[in-house]
Amino acid sequence: MKEKAIVVALMVAMAVGAFVPTAEADSSDVTTTWIVPGDTTIGVSFPTGEGKVEFDATGVGQNFSDLPATSQASGTAALKISNQGNQALKINASWTTDFPAGVDRVNISVSDNTNTTLKVYSSANETDNQTLVASLGDGANEEFWFWSSGTEVAETAGVDRTLRIWSTST
């Protein structure tokens, strides 16, 4: 009888245990976000030491072809653009106003050879946006050489035009 009572007690305990809730582990996914503002800062410098890109036709007169920017030479670009931001940048440029009368074009190159022209701004498109660099890496820089051509350009002591250079993230 004792054995029956033990077996019945065991069966009752097992039956009751089946209805006792058991503890289970729970999980939850948590989204984690990093917000890092993009920095599209660029720096512009003049390796020639001129402080600007200048075309001086004093020695050639009113008609000139592929007149190099003043003081640029092999290994010395007229302009240098540096990516000072924290991401790759697209570098764009355009003149804000038309060229002076008689100036036909400005060639921009990434080497000191007029035959390797990167962009040509003509008197018909000088205010159009053109991409100078499709992707300039973080901390990288690019140098540019300039040449200008003109026909019967009016005599002047200096006429300034603004080349606007800006960056966007790639």
JOSUL-V449654 format. One record per backbone hydrogen bond with DSSP energy under -0.5 kcal/mol. CO is the residue of the C=O (numbers start at 1). NH is the residue of the N-H. Records with the same first field share a line. If there is no record, write none. Layout:
CO = NH ; NH
//
This chain:
1 = 5
2 = 6
3 = 7
4 = 8
5 = 9
6 = 10
7 = 11
8 = 12
9 = 13
10 = 14
11 = 15
12 = 16
13 = 17
14 = 18
15 = 19
16 = 19 ; 20
17 = 20
19 = 21
33 = 35
34 = 36
35 = 37
38 = 40
39 = 86 ; 87
41 = 84 ; 85
43 = 82
45 = 47 ; 80
46 = 49
52 = 54
54 = 56 ; 70
55 = 57
57 = 60 ; 61
62 = 64 ; 153
64 = 150
66 = 68
67 = 148
69 = 72
73 = 76
76 = 73
79 = 144
80 = 45
81 = 142
82 = 43 ; 84
83 = 139
88 = 170
89 = 91 ; 136
90 = 92 ; 168
91 = 132 ; 133
92 = 166
93 = 130
94 = 164
100 = 103
101 = 154
102 = 104 ; 151
104 = 123
105 = 149
106 = 121
107 = 147
108 = 118 ; 119
109 = 145
113 = 116
114 = 117
116 = 110
119 = 108
120 = 122
121 = 106
122 = 125 ; 126
125 = 128
126 = 95
130 = 93 ; 132
133 = 91
135 = 137
136 = 89
137 = 140
140 = 83
142 = 81
144 = 78 ; 79
145 = 109
146 = 69
147 = 107
148 = 67
149 = 104 ; 105
150 = 64
158 = 160
161 = 163
162 = 96 ; 164
163 = 165
164 = 94
166 = 92
168 = 90
//
